[in-house]
């Protein structure tokens, strides 16, 4: 039975040792990787979209999303310290709830990471075009610097090419990051550390320049679209904005996917997860307050006076008018725009340059997580094992990295940032939901196993994370909610055509835990029917 296909934790550790990645990352590198993935997407890219949904109330949106994410991070920390291998929520689910649900989680993570990387590539494109125009006066035609606006015509998507055709700068940056990841993990981490330093410096300067000119009047009305948006809308209001910007916090999840390449993962993975999340949440709140206080963040209305969602045709039409040209919500480079608006033009241009240098670190971490999910699923036989091939020189999963890069570039070329973020969240929230369930199931099924990190108040924290994920998912736009079951259905077709038959666990190929240096210090009771140490399941 497919629900009975559970890969034991000891077998997961042993499999990783048979075909493993090189452990090169320490706690500082891990934390920087997390900061690189978290800071950037929500602040540099989605601040304007969040303001269109919630107005100044997006301050509460960051708090809500951060709180749900903190609960999920504590669950992740326990599982990641127990199972220090690649795969993140997919691996944890495989060990706890079985192969079928693990496949669904892994399939959702593919959606999460790839689409998130595409979203930040589009965000980078906006900053690049803004800096190019500000410094040189040159700009690409809109048809070549923005993708079309997509709407649902019944059950079929419809593309409006009025405001853009293809985003060429986004394609370029996605493929450039792909090349960097192929070169190697250590090299990628070193480049990321430099980019994180640039990014944190830029945001610190932004806070220092905007908070002194903060106008409290710009915070009123605080929630122009209410908590859940006007009647008849979906994904709007403070909670709708929280559901959208939640994807900015998935950096801590990407840290957990690097467990197999981490030195002393039982200690360092929880440090990287929780440390990066805490640092980034503070930056989110201060930067959002500075942007709102400096120039305001009120949403624009459509031509008919109705509330419009960011990225929609009505929103694009409203922002094309002279009356809204200077509004925060209409900017493709929100933070640089704020500084220019308060007469810090040179610093604004410098911040735009910093974003151009730093946002690739976010794309890098999203694609890093994506390729490692692919890698471990292929290693388990659920995807073609050729995808798990390691480059003889660079020691990276080069085939799956290049495949991922192509799909990321396609998404970045054809979709706007707001829609990409919402689509990514449908996969993200499902994965987080499953992790929160898995930590509770494992507490019951394997209570005696050594846990280097234990989730505090687990019977409160894990249910809170579960409820929070469901709550935010239900407040995504309807089309984003529909993506998950459609994508999941495609995944099930692929699973039953290929993964079900090729699965190593299904075929009885299960590596038994032997001399794993990352094993728990105390003896682990043998599984019923398992062979003696040194043996192997046939």
Secondary structure as UniProt FT lines:
FT   HELIX           2..4
FT   HELIX           9..18
FT   HELIX           27..38
FT   TURN            39..40
FT   HELIX           41..45
FT   HELIX           47..54
FT   HELIX           55..57
FT   HELIX           58..82
FT   TURN            86..87
FT   HELIX           88..96
FT   HELIX           99..136
FT   HELIX           142..145
FT   STRAND          149..153
FT   TURN            154..155
FT   STRAND          156..160
FT   HELIX           161..163
FT   HELIX           168..183
FT   HELIX           185..210
FT   HELIX           211..213
FT   HELIX           216..219
FT   TURN            222..228
FT   TURN            231..232
FT   HELIX           237..245
FT   HELIX           246..249
FT   HELIX           251..257
FT   HELIX           259..261
FT   TURN            263..264
FT   HELIX           265..295
FT   TURN            303..304
FT   TURN            310..311
FT   HELIX           313..319
FT   HELIX           322..324
FT   TURN            325..326
FT   HELIX           328..330
FT   HELIX           334..341
FT   TURN            342..343
FT   HELIX           345..379
FT   TURN            380..381
FT   HELIX           385..388
FT   TURN            392..394
FT   HELIX           398..414
FT   HELIX           417..445
FT   TURN            446..448
FT   TURN            456..457
FT   HELIX           458..473
FT   TURN            474..475
FT   HELIX           478..494
FT   HELIX           495..499
FT   HELIX           500..502
FT   TURN            504..508
FT   TURN            517..518
FT   TURN            528..529
FT   TURN            533..534
//
